[in-house]
Amino acid sequence: MAKQKMNIAVLCSGSGTNLQAIIDSVKSGYVPAKLAFVVSDNKNAFALTRAARAGIDTLILNPKDFKTREALDKEIIKNLKKKNVELVVLAGFMRLMSPYFIKEYKNRIMNIHPALLPSFKGTHGIKDALEYGVKVTGPTVHFVDEKLDHGPIILQRCVEVKDDDTEKSLVERMHEEEHKIYPEAIKLFSEGRLKIEGRRVRIL
């Protein structure tokens, strides 16, 4: 009997380009998992359109309807558990997870950040790296913990910063690498090939 595929959920707030890369990778069979659920805190997010086109169940939650961050997270978790979600993937989800959420899905939440962590944390990773004058930057896939852009690093890729780069041109090349390494990290997790040892993530 074939092993049942792991259920994953993607949380997003915006256009969903990384979501699309994940949808395509699941559809092609590269990622051996089922994309069971897409959750958004923004009813106008184009990510919801991408999910609908792919026939994926969606949930929209307005943060203003909840008194606290934890109350919102509890509602998300209640719905994730209904879908038997084993891995939560953040793809442009513009909210910090509460300690409650982190505890419920410890070492089962992934995020992608557009800089080589621990450098240039926060919401402007590409702009900050460009302004600092770095020669190399790149995306980081990491597990999420209680601190911002801090959890154990799974994968990183280097992107050369060219002398004539603008934020727009660098974003485009960053996205190219993001769309490769995020599905790769999810694939490794789905195959049970990631082992966390302190701050290190070993690939088995």
N, CA and C atoms as a LAMMPS dump frame, in Angstrom:
ITEM: TIMESTEP
0
ITEM: NUMBER OF ATOMS
612
ITEM: BOX BOUNDS ff ff ff
-5.0000000000000000e+02 5.0000000000000000e+02
-5.0000000000000000e+02 5.0000000000000000e+02
-5.0000000000000000e+02 5.0000000000000000e+02
ITEM: ATOMS id mol type element x y z
1 1 1 N 0.843 -1.191 0
2 1 2 C 0 0 0
3 1 3 C 0.886 1.251 0
4 2 1 N 0.554 2.204 -0.891
5 2 2 C 1.362 3.418 -1.026
6 2 3 C 1.236 4.279 0.227
7 3 1 N 2.346 4.882 0.613
8 3 2 C 2.352 5.757 1.779
9 3 3 C 1.55 7.015 1.483
10 4 1 N 0.714 7.423 2.435
11 4 2 C -0.094 8.622 2.251
12 4 3 C 0.792 9.856 2.249
13 5 1 N 0.502 10.764 1.317
14 5 2 C 1.308 11.975 1.208
15 5 3 C 1.04 12.923 2.371
16 6 1 N 2.093 13.604 2.784
17 6 2 C 1.995 14.604 3.848
18 6 3 C 1.171 15.806 3.376
19 7 1 N 0.306 16.299 4.256
20 7 2 C -0.464 17.503 3.956
21 7 3 C 0.325 18.741 4.371
22 8 1 N 0.42 19.698 3.451
23 8 2 C 1.069 20.966 3.77
24 8 3 C 0.083 22.112 3.543
25 9 1 N 0.299 23.201 4.268
26 9 2 C -0.51 24.403 4.088
27 9 3 C 0.419 25.581 3.845
28 10 1 N -0.025 26.502 3.015
29 10 2 C 0.752 27.707 2.731
30 10 3 C -0.027 28.918 3.24
31 11 1 N 0.655 29.769 3.996
32 11 2 C 0.066 31.019 4.497
33 11 3 C 0.67 32.172 3.718
34 12 1 N -0.165 33.012 3.119
35 12 2 C 0.355 34.128 2.326
36 12 3 C -0.513 35.371 2.456
37 13 1 N 0.097 36.498 2.086
38 13 2 C -0.596 37.79 2.19
39 13 3 C -0.618 38.547 0.864
40 14 1 N 0.184 38.113 -0.105
41 14 2 C 0.354 38.93 -1.307
42 14 3 C 0.144 38.183 -2.617
43 15 1 N 1.043 38.421 -3.566
44 15 2 C 0.835 37.921 -4.928
45 15 3 C 1.022 36.411 -5.061
46 16 1 N 1.836 35.831 -4.186
47 16 2 C 1.933 34.374 -4.167
48 16 3 C 2.842 33.763 -5.217
49 17 1 N 3.957 34.426 -5.556
50 17 2 C 4.853 33.816 -6.554
51 17 3 C 5.514 32.559 -5.996
52 18 1 N 5.867 32.566 -4.715
53 18 2 C 6.424 31.35 -4.122
54 18 3 C 5.355 30.268 -3.991
55 19 1 N 4.126 30.669 -3.696
56 19 2 C 3.022 29.707 -3.68
57 19 3 C 2.906 29.028 -5.039
58 20 1 N 2.999 29.815 -6.113
59 20 2 C 2.889 29.237 -7.461
60 20 3 C 4.001 28.229 -7.717
61 21 1 N 5.204 28.553 -7.271
62 21 2 C 6.329 27.625 -7.44
63 21 3 C 6.063 26.324 -6.691
64 22 1 N 5.447 26.434 -5.514
65 22 2 C 5.129 25.243 -4.73
66 22 3 C 4.007 24.447 -5.399
67 23 1 N 2.977 25.141 -5.866
68 23 2 C 1.876 24.473 -6.589
69 23 3 C 2.433 23.673 -7.768
70 24 1 N 3.299 24.328 -8.553
71 24 2 C 3.868 23.672 -9.745
72 24 3 C 4.719 22.467 -9.357
73 25 1 N 5.458 22.583 -8.264
74 25 2 C 6.35 21.5 -7.835
75 25 3 C 5.573 20.307 -7.284
76 26 1 N 4.455 20.595 -6.623
77 26 2 C 3.59 19.51 -6.137
78 26 3 C 2.917 18.824 -7.329
79 27 1 N 2.419 19.639 -8.252
80 27 2 C 1.719 19.101 -9.435
81 27 3 C 2.628 18.217 -10.274
82 28 1 N 3.894 18.605 -10.401
83 28 2 C 4.844 17.833 -11.226
84 28 3 C 5.307 16.555 -10.53
85 29 1 N 5.063 16.471 -9.216
86 29 2 C 5.519 15.312 -8.456
87 29 3 C 6.888 15.51 -7.822
88 30 1 N 7.517 16.667 -8.069
89 30 2 C 8.836 16.933 -7.476
90 30 3 C 8.738 16.975 -5.951
91 31 1 N 7.686 17.624 -5.456
92 31 2 C 7.431 17.636 -4.011
93 31 3 C 6.398 16.553 -3.709
94 32 1 N 6.798 15.508 -2.964
95 32 2 C 5.887 14.393 -2.706
96 32 3 C 4.954 14.674 -1.532
97 33 1 N 4.108 15.689 -1.685
98 33 2 C 3.19 16.096 -0.625
99 33 3 C 1.903 16.592 -1.263
100 34 1 N 0.89 16.766 -0.441
101 34 2 C -0.375 17.319 -0.91
102 34 3 C -0.507 18.742 -0.377
103 35 1 N -0.728 19.682 -1.278
104 35 2 C -0.97 21.071 -0.864
105 35 3 C -2.447 21.165 -0.507
106 36 1 N -2.734 21.033 0.781
107 36 2 C -4.108 20.844 1.238
108 36 3 C -4.852 22.136 1.497
109 37 1 N -4.124 23.235 1.693
110 37 2 C -4.775 24.414 2.238
111 37 3 C -3.949 25.658 1.969
112 38 1 N -4.61 26.755 1.615
113 38 2 C -3.964 28.066 1.521
114 38 3 C -4.746 29.031 2.402
115 39 1 N -4.042 29.698 3.309
116 39 2 C -4.654 30.637 4.248
117 39 3 C -4.101 32.034 3.984
118 40 1 N -4.979 33.027 3.982
119 40 2 C -4.522 34.406 3.786
120 40 3 C -5.201 35.338 4.778
121 41 1 N -4.456 36.377 5.176
122 41 2 C -5.009 37.431 6.032
123 41 3 C -5.398 38.646 5.2
124 42 1 N -5.434 38.471 3.871
125 42 2 C -5.737 39.569 2.956
126 42 3 C -6.674 39.054 1.867
127 43 1 N -7.914 39.5 1.911
128 43 2 C -8.92 38.981 0.963
129 43 3 C -8.598 39.332 -0.488
130 44 1 N -7.734 40.331 -0.693
131 44 2 C -7.376 40.748 -2.056
132 44 3 C -6.073 40.127 -2.554
133 45 1 N -5.5 39.226 -1.783
134 45 2 C -4.223 38.617 -2.174
135 45 3 C -4.396 37.8 -3.457
136 46 1 N -3.528 38.042 -4.425
137 46 2 C -3.601 37.279 -5.681
138 46 3 C -3.266 35.806 -5.438
139 47 1 N -2.589 35.53 -4.334
140 47 2 C -2.3 34.138 -3.971
141 47 3 C -3.587 33.315 -3.898
142 48 1 N -4.68 33.928 -3.461
143 48 2 C -5.965 33.219 -3.371
144 48 3 C -6.472 32.816 -4.755
145 49 1 N -6.235 33.676 -5.735
146 49 2 C -6.611 33.356 -7.114
147 49 3 C -5.783 32.176 -7.625
148 50 1 N -4.492 32.198 -7.322
149 50 2 C -3.622 31.081 -7.726
150 50 3 C -4.111 29.767 -7.108
151 51 1 N -4.473 29.827 -5.832
152 51 2 C -4.949 28.625 -5.144
153 51 3 C -6.254 28.12 -5.76
154 52 1 N -7.175 29.051 -6.027
155 52 2 C -8.465 28.666 -6.615
156 52 3 C -8.278 28.009 -7.98
157 53 1 N -7.377 28.573 -8.777
158 53 2 C -7.105 27.994 -10.105
159 53 3 C -6.568 26.574 -10.002
160 54 1 N -5.846 26.306 -8.912
161 54 2 C -5.248 24.981 -8.724
162 54 3 C -6.188 24.035 -7.965
163 55 1 N -7.384 24.523 -7.62
164 55 2 C -8.353 23.68 -6.936
165 55 3 C -8.015 23.406 -5.483
166 56 1 N -7.3 24.344 -4.851
167 56 2 C -6.883 24.17 -3.457
168 56 3 C -7.849 24.924 -2.534
169 57 1 N -8.246 24.285 -1.443
170 57 2 C -9.124 24.931 -0.465
171 57 3 C -8.439 26.157 0.13
172 58 1 N -9.212 27.214 0.334
173 58 2 C -8.649 28.452 0.879
174 58 3 C -9.439 28.917 2.099
175 59 1 N -8.781 29.718 2.906
176 59 2 C -9.403 30.332 4.07
177 59 3 C -8.901 31.762 4.171
178 60 1 N -9.83 32.705 4.334
179 60 2 C -9.469 34.113 4.513
180 60 3 C -9.878 34.533 5.918
181 61 1 N -8.926 35.066 6.66
182 61 2 C -9.199 35.548 8.017
183 61 3 C -8.732 36.996 8.123
184 62 1 N -9.623 37.871 8.542
185 62 2 C -9.282 39.279 8.719
186 62 3 C -8.756 39.484 10.139
187 63 1 N -7.492 39.883 10.281
188 63 2 C -6.928 40.075 11.624
189 63 3 C -7.727 41.038 12.494
190 64 1 N -8.444 41.971 11.871
191 64 2 C -9.236 42.941 12.633
192 64 3 C -10.409 42.286 13.363
193 65 1 N -10.754 41.073 12.938
194 65 2 C -11.852 40.361 13.587
195 65 3 C -11.41 39.658 14.879
196 66 1 N -10.129 39.755 15.2
197 66 2 C -9.594 39.048 16.371
198 66 3 C -8.947 40.058 17.327
199 67 1 N -9.174 39.847 18.615
200 67 2 C -8.668 40.793 19.609
201 67 3 C -7.156 40.724 19.762
202 68 1 N -6.592 39.527 19.59
203 68 2 C -5.148 39.355 19.772
204 68 3 C -4.568 38.519 18.638
205 69 1 N -3.258 38.584 18.507
206 69 2 C -2.541 37.772 17.522
207 69 3 C -2.76 36.294 17.806
208 70 1 N -2.747 35.953 19.108
209 70 2 C -2.924 34.543 19.476
210 70 3 C -4.321 34.039 19.115
211 71 1 N -5.325 34.89 19.25
212 71 2 C -6.694 34.496 18.898
213 71 3 C -6.79 34.161 17.408
214 72 1 N -6.14 34.982 16.586
215 72 2 C -6.094 34.699 15.145
216 72 3 C -5.364 33.388 14.885
217 73 1 N -4.226 33.21 15.534
218 73 2 C -3.432 31.995 15.323
219 73 3 C -4.2 30.748 15.759
220 74 1 N -4.96 30.851 16.833
221 74 2 C -5.754 29.699 17.288
222 74 3 C -6.787 29.304 16.243
223 75 1 N -7.378 30.295 15.591
224 75 2 C -8.364 30.003 14.538
225 75 3 C -7.681 29.346 13.33
226 76 1 N -6.493 29.853 12.975
227 76 2 C -5.75 29.235 11.869
228 76 3 C -5.424 27.784 12.215
229 77 1 N -4.9 27.568 13.426
230 77 2 C -4.491 26.221 13.84
231 77 3 C -5.675 25.265 13.867
232 78 1 N -6.817 25.738 14.341
233 78 2 C -8.022 24.894 14.371
234 78 3 C -8.328 24.371 12.963
235 79 1 N -8.202 25.252 11.98
236 79 2 C -8.476 24.865 10.596
237 79 3 C -7.368 23.991 10.002
238 80 1 N -6.127 24.255 10.389
239 80 2 C -5.019 23.41 9.918
240 80 3 C -5.191 21.982 10.423
241 81 1 N -5.615 21.855 11.653
242 81 2 C -5.771 20.514 12.237
243 81 3 C -6.912 19.744 11.587
244 82 1 N -7.947 20.467 11.178
245 82 2 C -9.045 19.819 10.44
246 82 3 C -8.535 19.184 9.15
247 83 1 N -7.512 19.804 8.57
248 83 2 C -6.934 19.313 7.311
249 83 3 C -5.754 18.372 7.541
250 84 1 N -5.461 18.071 8.82
251 84 2 C -4.317 17.205 9.152
252 84 3 C -3.005 17.72 8.552
253 85 1 N -2.811 19.027 8.659
254 85 2 C -1.6 19.651 8.108
255 85 3 C -0.396 19.317 8.985
256 86 1 N 0.675 18.858 8.343
257 86 2 C 1.899 18.491 9.069
258 86 3 C 3.022 19.5 8.899
259 87 1 N 2.954 20.312 7.843
260 87 2 C 3.971 21.34 7.607
261 87 3 C 3.285 22.634 7.209
262 88 1 N 3.671 23.721 7.89
263 88 2 C 3.137 25.054 7.584
264 88 3 C 4.221 25.839 6.86
265 89 1 N 3.885 26.362 5.697
266 89 2 C 4.836 27.081 4.861
267 89 3 C 4.405 28.544 4.749
268 90 1 N 5.274 29.447 5.189
269 90 2 C 4.981 30.88 5.091
270 90 3 C 5.56 31.408 3.787
271 91 1 N 4.695 31.997 2.971
272 91 2 C 5.151 32.511 1.666
273 91 3 C 4.632 33.933 1.516
274 92 1 N 5.41 34.88 2.021
275 92 2 C 4.972 36.27 1.985
276 92 3 C 3.815 36.522 2.939
277 93 1 N 3.818 35.803 4.056
278 93 2 C 2.799 36.018 5.092
279 93 3 C 3.324 37.106 6.016
280 94 1 N 2.686 38.263 5.99
281 94 2 C 3.266 39.452 6.615
282 94 3 C 2.841 39.624 8.073
283 95 1 N 2.856 38.521 8.799
284 95 2 C 2.517 38.584 10.216
285 95 3 C 3.495 37.716 11.003
286 96 1 N 3.866 38.188 12.185
287 96 2 C 4.68 37.358 13.077
288 96 3 C 3.785 36.308 13.727
289 97 1 N 4.295 35.1 13.85
290 97 2 C 3.526 34.04 14.494
291 97 3 C 3.644 34.203 16.009
292 98 1 N 2.55 33.934 16.711
293 98 2 C 2.573 34.015 18.167
294 98 3 C 3.338 32.823 18.745
295 99 1 N 3.84 32.947 19.977
296 99 2 C 4.493 31.805 20.627
297 99 3 C 3.586 30.572 20.665
298 100 1 N 2.277 30.796 20.772
299 100 2 C 1.321 29.692 20.779
300 100 3 C 1.415 28.896 19.467
301 101 1 N 1.443 29.615 18.355
302 101 2 C 1.534 28.959 17.048
303 101 3 C 2.851 28.191 16.931
304 102 1 N 3.944 28.84 17.322
305 102 2 C 5.266 28.209 17.237
306 102 3 C 5.296 26.913 18.05
307 103 1 N 4.698 26.952 19.218
308 103 2 C 4.693 25.772 20.088
309 103 3 C 3.884 24.636 19.468
310 104 1 N 2.738 24.976 18.894
311 104 2 C 1.857 23.951 18.305
312 104 3 C 2.498 23.261 17.1
313 105 1 N 3.294 24.009 16.341
314 105 2 C 3.924 23.459 15.135
315 105 3 C 5.452 23.573 15.213
316 106 1 N 5.992 23.285 16.362
317 106 2 C 7.442 23.401 16.57
318 106 3 C 8.214 22.571 15.532
319 107 1 N 9.183 23.228 14.886
320 107 2 C 10.023 22.604 13.856
321 107 3 C 9.209 22.1 12.663
322 108 1 N 8.007 22.675 12.505
323 108 2 C 7.165 22.304 11.359
324 108 3 C 6.599 23.551 10.674
325 109 1 N 7.311 24.667 10.851
326 109 2 C 6.956 25.91 10.156
327 109 3 C 8.184 26.385 9.393
328 110 1 N 8.025 26.625 8.11
329 110 2 C 9.125 27.124 7.271
330 110 3 C 8.82 28.532 6.789
331 111 1 N 9.893 29.289 6.601
332 111 2 C 9.78 30.625 6.016
333 111 3 C 10.909 30.81 5.018
334 112 1 N 10.676 31.713 4.059
335 112 2 C 11.757 32.088 3.14
336 112 3 C 12.01 33.581 3.298
337 113 1 N 13.293 33.935 3.403
338 113 2 C 13.671 35.332 3.618
339 113 3 C 14.605 35.772 2.487
340 114 1 N 14.406 36.972 1.917
341 114 2 C 15.193 37.397 0.762
342 114 3 C 16.545 38.018 1.126
343 115 1 N 17.294 37.332 1.975
344 115 2 C 18.668 37.743 2.315
345 115 3 C 19.357 36.534 2.929
346 116 1 N 20.68 36.599 2.995
347 116 2 C 21.448 35.511 3.586
348 116 3 C 21.496 35.724 5.1
349 117 1 N 20.536 35.128 5.781
350 117 2 C 20.507 35.268 7.243
351 117 3 C 21.802 34.749 7.845
352 118 1 N 22.273 35.353 8.949
353 118 2 C 21.546 36.311 9.799
354 118 3 C 21.635 37.767 9.372
355 119 1 N 22.135 38.047 8.177
356 119 2 C 22.202 39.439 7.704
357 119 3 C 20.832 39.919 7.222
358 120 1 N 20.575 41.2 7.397
359 120 2 C 19.43 41.902 6.816
360 120 3 C 18.09 41.229 7.127
361 121 1 N 17.83 41.112 8.417
362 121 2 C 16.531 40.598 8.857
363 121 3 C 15.451 41.654 8.624
364 122 1 N 14.191 41.228 8.728
365 122 2 C 13.082 42.178 8.61
366 122 3 C 12.477 42.204 7.219
367 123 1 N 11.626 43.184 6.998
368 123 2 C 10.78 43.191 5.793
369 123 3 C 11.436 43.803 4.558
370 124 1 N 12.665 44.334 4.688
371 124 2 C 13.3 44.991 3.539
372 124 3 C 14.666 44.36 3.236
373 125 1 N 14.738 43.051 3.259
374 125 2 C 16.011 42.349 3.099
375 125 3 C 16.766 42.696 1.828
376 126 1 N 16.051 42.798 0.716
377 126 2 C 16.708 43.088 -0.569
378 126 3 C 17.179 44.547 -0.614
379 127 1 N 16.307 45.457 -0.243
380 127 2 C 16.64 46.89 -0.238
381 127 3 C 17.815 47.167 0.708
382 128 1 N 17.772 46.557 1.892
383 128 2 C 18.83 46.79 2.882
384 128 3 C 20.177 46.268 2.405
385 129 1 N 20.172 45.097 1.765
386 129 2 C 21.422 44.516 1.259
387 129 3 C 22.007 45.384 0.146
388 130 1 N 21.139 45.864 -0.726
389 130 2 C 21.571 46.711 -1.845
390 130 3 C 22.161 48.02 -1.328
391 131 1 N 21.49 48.62 -0.357
392 131 2 C 21.964 49.903 0.187
393 131 3 C 23.274 49.733 0.966
394 132 1 N 23.461 48.549 1.564
395 132 2 C 24.677 48.298 2.327
396 132 3 C 25.886 48.123 1.414
397 133 1 N 25.611 47.749 0.158
398 133 2 C 26.689 47.596 -0.815
399 133 3 C 27.294 46.201 -0.867
400 134 1 N 26.538 45.173 -0.461
401 134 2 C 27.079 43.804 -0.495
402 134 3 C 27.306 43.371 -1.941
403 135 1 N 28.239 42.453 -2.133
404 135 2 C 28.527 41.9 -3.455
405 135 3 C 27.722 40.637 -3.729
406 136 1 N 27.293 39.981 -2.633
407 136 2 C 26.529 38.735 -2.742
408 136 3 C 25.381 38.781 -1.743
409 137 1 N 24.209 38.358 -2.185
410 137 2 C 23.076 38.167 -1.288
411 137 3 C 22.394 36.869 -1.698
412 138 1 N 21.162 36.682 -1.303
413 138 2 C 20.485 35.454 -1.699
414 138 3 C 19.42 35.054 -0.706
415 139 1 N 18.515 34.134 -1.097
416 139 2 C 17.432 33.721 -0.218
417 139 3 C 17.842 32.677 0.805
418 140 1 N 17.129 32.66 1.918
419 140 2 C 17.329 31.696 2.996
420 140 3 C 15.994 31.03 3.319
421 141 1 N 15.97 29.711 3.329
422 141 2 C 14.814 28.981 3.853
423 141 3 C 15.189 28.514 5.257
424 142 1 N 14.317 28.807 6.225
425 142 2 C 14.644 28.449 7.611
426 142 3 C 13.395 28.004 8.354
427 143 1 N 13.604 27.261 9.425
428 143 2 C 12.503 26.959 10.327
429 143 3 C 12.201 28.207 11.15
430 144 1 N 10.947 28.348 11.549
431 144 2 C 10.511 29.531 12.281
432 144 3 C 10.527 29.245 13.781
433 145 1 N 11.128 30.16 14.528
434 145 2 C 11.049 30.096 15.987
435 145 3 C 10.456 31.409 16.511
436 146 1 N 10.598 31.654 17.819
437 146 2 C 9.928 32.801 18.423
438 146 3 C 10.52 34.154 18.023
439 147 1 N 11.737 34.146 17.484
440 147 2 C 12.382 35.412 17.12
441 147 3 C 12.289 35.655 15.609
442 148 1 N 12.359 36.92 15.233
443 148 2 C 12.223 37.305 13.829
444 148 3 C 13.404 36.798 12.993
445 149 1 N 13.084 36.053 11.923
446 149 2 C 14.105 35.59 10.967
447 149 3 C 15.305 34.956 11.679
448 150 1 N 15.035 34.05 12.593
449 150 2 C 16.071 33.565 13.497
450 150 3 C 16.253 32.044 13.497
451 151 1 N 15.236 31.287 13.145
452 151 2 C 15.275 29.831 13.318
453 151 3 C 16.341 29.145 12.483
454 152 1 N 16.588 27.846 12.747
455 152 2 C 17.644 27.09 12.057
456 152 3 C 17.507 27.143 10.53
457 153 1 N 18.652 27.35 9.882
458 153 2 C 18.687 27.52 8.422
459 153 3 C 18.68 26.165 7.721
460 154 1 N 17.795 26.032 6.736
461 154 2 C 17.668 24.788 5.968
462 154 3 C 18.496 24.872 4.683
463 155 1 N 18.244 25.885 3.876
464 155 2 C 18.954 26.059 2.603
465 155 3 C 19.211 27.548 2.357
466 156 1 N 20.321 27.832 1.689
467 156 2 C 20.618 29.191 1.216
468 156 3 C 21.199 29.101 -0.187
469 157 1 N 20.967 30.139 -0.994
470 157 2 C 21.567 30.237 -2.325
471 157 3 C 22.137 31.623 -2.507
472 158 1 N 23.258 31.691 -3.178
473 158 2 C 23.897 32.987 -3.418
474 158 3 C 23.391 33.629 -4.706
475 159 1 N 23.183 34.919 -4.641
476 159 2 C 22.834 35.719 -5.812
477 159 3 C 23.829 36.867 -5.876
478 160 1 N 24.556 36.971 -6.993
479 160 2 C 25.535 38.05 -7.15
480 160 3 C 24.817 39.384 -7.299
481 161 1 N 25.332 40.396 -6.626
482 161 2 C 24.795 41.748 -6.769
483 161 3 C 25.651 42.479 -7.797
484 162 1 N 25.027 42.896 -8.883
485 162 2 C 25.751 43.571 -9.967
486 162 3 C 25.825 45.074 -9.703
487 163 1 N 26.835 45.703 -10.298
488 163 2 C 27.053 47.136 -10.067
489 163 3 C 25.86 47.989 -10.492
490 164 1 N 25.152 47.523 -11.531
491 164 2 C 24.033 48.33 -12.047
492 164 3 C 22.678 47.833 -11.531
493 165 1 N 22.696 46.965 -10.529
494 165 2 C 21.435 46.444 -10.004
495 165 3 C 20.572 47.534 -9.389
496 166 1 N 19.285 47.443 -9.647
497 166 2 C 18.282 48.215 -8.918
498 166 3 C 17.563 47.221 -8.007
499 167 1 N 16.736 47.747 -7.131
500 167 2 C 15.963 46.836 -6.27
501 167 3 C 15.106 45.908 -7.127
502 168 1 N 14.521 46.443 -8.2
503 168 2 C 13.646 45.648 -9.074
504 168 3 C 14.413 44.512 -9.756
505 169 1 N 15.59 44.816 -10.296
506 169 2 C 16.349 43.778 -11.009
507 169 3 C 16.857 42.714 -10.043
508 170 1 N 17.211 43.134 -8.838
509 170 2 C 17.693 42.178 -7.844
510 170 3 C 16.546 41.301 -7.336
511 171 1 N 15.383 41.896 -7.181
512 171 2 C 14.2 41.126 -6.772
513 171 3 C 13.922 40.018 -7.778
514 172 1 N 14.01 40.335 -9.06
515 172 2 C 13.715 39.345 -10.103
516 172 3 C 14.658 38.153 -10.019
517 173 1 N 15.955 38.413 -9.828
518 173 2 C 16.918 37.31 -9.744
519 173 3 C 16.78 36.555 -8.424
520 174 1 N 16.415 37.281 -7.371
521 174 2 C 16.177 36.642 -6.079
522 174 3 C 15.008 35.669 -6.186
523 175 1 N 13.941 36.105 -6.849
524 175 2 C 12.769 35.245 -7.007
525 175 3 C 13.106 33.963 -7.76
526 176 1 N 13.961 34.072 -8.773
527 176 2 C 14.36 32.879 -9.525
528 176 3 C 14.943 31.815 -8.604
529 177 1 N 15.787 32.235 -7.679
530 177 2 C 16.404 31.291 -6.741
531 177 3 C 15.416 30.84 -5.661
532 178 1 N 14.587 31.775 -5.185
533 178 2 C 13.567 31.415 -4.189
534 178 3 C 12.681 30.293 -4.714
535 179 1 N 12.293 30.41 -5.987
536 179 2 C 11.345 29.45 -6.561
537 179 3 C 11.979 28.079 -6.772
538 180 1 N 13.286 28 -6.639
539 180 2 C 13.98 26.701 -6.686
540 180 3 C 14.164 26.12 -5.286
541 181 1 N 14.653 26.958 -4.361
542 181 2 C 15.047 26.366 -3.07
543 181 3 C 13.879 26.145 -2.12
544 182 1 N 12.789 26.902 -2.276
545 182 2 C 11.658 26.66 -1.375
546 182 3 C 11.03 25.284 -1.639
547 183 1 N 10.709 24.964 -2.906
548 183 2 C 10.215 23.608 -3.169
549 183 3 C 11.224 22.527 -2.761
550 184 1 N 12.514 22.813 -2.942
551 184 2 C 13.539 21.827 -2.562
552 184 3 C 13.498 21.559 -1.054
553 185 1 N 13.374 22.611 -0.248
554 185 2 C 13.315 22.447 1.209
555 185 3 C 12.066 21.668 1.618
556 186 1 N 10.938 21.98 0.98
557 186 2 C 9.683 21.278 1.293
558 186 3 C 9.785 19.808 0.897
559 187 1 N 10.412 19.559 -0.236
560 187 2 C 10.64 18.174 -0.68
561 187 3 C 11.458 17.402 0.364
562 188 1 N 12.544 18.003 0.834
563 188 2 C 13.401 17.349 1.835
564 188 3 C 12.628 17.05 3.118
565 189 1 N 11.805 18.004 3.548
566 189 2 C 11.002 17.789 4.751
567 189 3 C 9.998 16.658 4.523
568 190 1 N 9.34 16.689 3.37
569 190 2 C 8.319 15.679 3.059
570 190 3 C 8.91 14.274 3.012
571 191 1 N 10.175 14.203 2.638
572 191 2 C 10.86 12.907 2.552
573 191 3 C 11.514 12.496 3.866
574 192 1 N 11.338 13.335 4.922
575 192 2 C 11.919 13.026 6.223
576 192 3 C 13.428 13.125 6.248
577 193 1 N 13.986 14.029 5.435
578 193 2 C 15.437 14.108 5.275
579 193 3 C 16.07 15.3 5.984
580 194 1 N 15.297 15.991 6.828
581 194 2 C 15.851 17.123 7.581
582 194 3 C 15.915 16.771 9.061
583 195 1 N 17.081 16.96 9.653
584 195 2 C 17.266 16.683 11.077
585 195 3 C 17.857 17.92 11.743
586 196 1 N 17.144 18.447 12.75
587 196 2 C 17.604 19.645 13.442
588 196 3 C 18.484 19.25 14.608
589 197 1 N 19.693 19.807 14.638
590 197 2 C 20.635 19.573 15.742
591 197 3 C 21.102 20.938 16.253
592 198 1 N 20.424 21.434 17.284
593 198 2 C 20.731 22.783 17.764
594 198 3 C 20.353 23.803 16.703
595 199 1 N 21.341 24.599 16.27
596 199 2 C 21.069 25.584 15.22
597 199 3 C 21.331 25.025 13.832
598 200 1 N 21.84 23.836 13.748
599 200 2 C 22.154 23.247 12.45
600 200 3 C 21.029 22.342 11.953
601 201 1 N 20.811 22.371 10.649
602 201 2 C 19.868 21.444 10.021
603 201 3 C 20.68 20.528 9.108
604 202 1 N 20.687 19.237 9.45
605 202 2 C 21.395 18.261 8.633
606 202 3 C 20.472 17.697 7.584
607 203 1 N 20.985 17.542 6.362
608 203 2 C 20.236 16.899 5.283
609 203 3 C 20.681 15.452 5.196
610 204 1 N 19.74 14.556 5.414
611 204 2 C 20.061 13.123 5.457
612 204 3 C 20.038 12.507 4.063
